[in-house]
């Protein structure tokens, strides 16, 4: 019984990380699944959001665009492969960390902290929405 509880907690945490990774590919967390688009569309939206909200320079923009596209493509590849869910979730988490490291090398400290702060806000809002949906239904 306790082991099942632990497994459920771990699965929920991994699922939350997976959904956070998907959400971070979007400039706005309220887009529906049908509006996600392909990797190029998602990365373009995220890059535009970052350009505005992080005040990216002309020098940063192409590099950030390339990073966003690279990880959007990796997300697409994960969605279509046949790995077990636990392995997919691990790769999503690893990719998210790797993306953050790459962005940290391009962004200023202030920009990167703003990015992390916004990422946490989105994660918090997502968890709140998920909790409300569970309570409602």
C-alpha positions in Angstrom: 0.0 0.0 0.0 2.7 2.5 1.0 4.8 1.5 -2.0 1.9 2.2 -4.3 1.4 5.6 -2.7 5.1 6.4 -3.3 4.9 5.2 -6.9 1.8 7.4 -7.4 3.6 10.5 -5.9 6.7 9.9 -8.2 4.5 9.4 -11.3 2.5 12.6 -10.5 5.8 14.5 -10.0 7.2 13.2 -13.3 3.9 13.9 -15.1 4.0 17.5 -13.7 7.6 17.9 -15.0 6.5 16.6 -18.4 3.6 19.0 -18.6 5.8 21.8 -17.4 8.2 21.1 -20.2 5.4 21.3 -22.7 4.2 24.5 -21.2 7.6 26.1 -21.3 7.5 25.6 -25.1 4.7 28.1 -25.2 4.7 31.8 -24.7 1.3 31.6 -23.0 0.2 28.7 -20.8 -3.4 29.0 -21.8 -3.1 27.7 -25.4 -5.1 24.6 -26.1 -3.4 21.3 -27.2 -4.7 21.8 -30.8 -2.9 25.2 -31.0 0.5 23.9 -30.0 1.7 23.6 -33.5 4.9 21.9 -34.7 8.4 22.4 -33.2 9.1 25.4 -35.5 5.9 27.2 -34.5 6.2 26.5 -30.8 9.9 27.6 -30.7 9.1 30.8 -32.7 6.3 31.7 -30.2 8.6 31.0 -27.3 11.4 33.0 -28.8 9.1 35.9 -29.5 7.9 35.8 -25.9 11.5 35.7 -24.7 12.5 38.6 -27.0 9.8 40.8 -25.5 9.9 39.7 -21.8 13.7 39.2 -21.5 14.6 42.1 -23.8 16.9 39.9 -26.0 19.5 41.7 -28.0 20.0 41.3 -31.7 23.0 39.2 -30.9 21.2 36.9 -28.5 18.1 36.4 -30.7 19.4 33.9 -33.3 21.1 31.8 -30.6 18.1 31.7 -28.4 15.9 30.8 -31.4 18.3 27.9 -32.3 18.2 26.6 -28.7 14.4 26.8 -28.5 14.0 25.0 -31.9 16.5 22.3 -30.9 14.6 21.4 -27.7 11.2 21.7 -29.4 12.4 19.1 -31.9 13.6 16.9 -29.1 10.2 17.1 -27.5 8.5 16.1 -30.8 10.8 13.2 -31.1 10.0 12.0 -27.6 6.3 12.2 -28.2 6.6 9.9 -31.2 9.0 7.3 -29.8 8.0 4.1 -28.0 10.0 4.5 -24.8 8.3 3.7 -21.5 6.7 6.8 -19.9 9.3 6.9 -17.1 12.2 7.0 -19.6 10.4 9.8 -21.6 9.9 11.8 -18.4 13.5 11.4 -17.5 14.6 12.6 -20.9 12.2 15.5 -20.7 13.7 16.5 -17.4 17.2 16.1 -18.7 16.4 18.1 -21.8 14.9 20.9 -19.7 18.0 21.1 -17.5 20.3 21.0 -20.6 18.2 23.8 -22.3 18.5 25.9 -19.2 22.3 25.5 -19.2 22.5 26.5 -22.8 20.3 29.5 -22.2 22.3 30.5 -19.1 25.4 30.8 -21.4 23.5 33.2 -23.7 21.4 35.3 -21.4 22.7 37.9 -18.9 22.3 37.0 -15.2 19.3 39.3 -15.0 17.6 37.8 -18.1 18.3 34.3 -16.9 16.8 35.0 -13.4 13.7 36.5 -15.0 13.4 33.4 -17.3 13.6 31.1 -14.3 11.2 33.2 -12.3 8.6 33.2 -15.1 9.2 29.4 -15.5 8.4 28.9 -11.8 5.3 31.1 -12.1 4.0 29.0 -15.0 4.7 25.8 -13.1 2.8 27.2 -10.0 -0.2 28.3 -12.1 -0.2 24.9 -13.8 -0.2 23.1 -10.5 -3.0 25.3 -9.2 -5.1 24.7 -12.3 -4.5 21.0 -12.1 -5.5 21.0 -8.4 -8.7 23.0 -9.2 -9.6 20.6 -12.0 -9.2 17.6 -9.7 -11.3 19.2 -7.0 -14.0 20.1 -9.5 -14.3 16.7 -11.2 
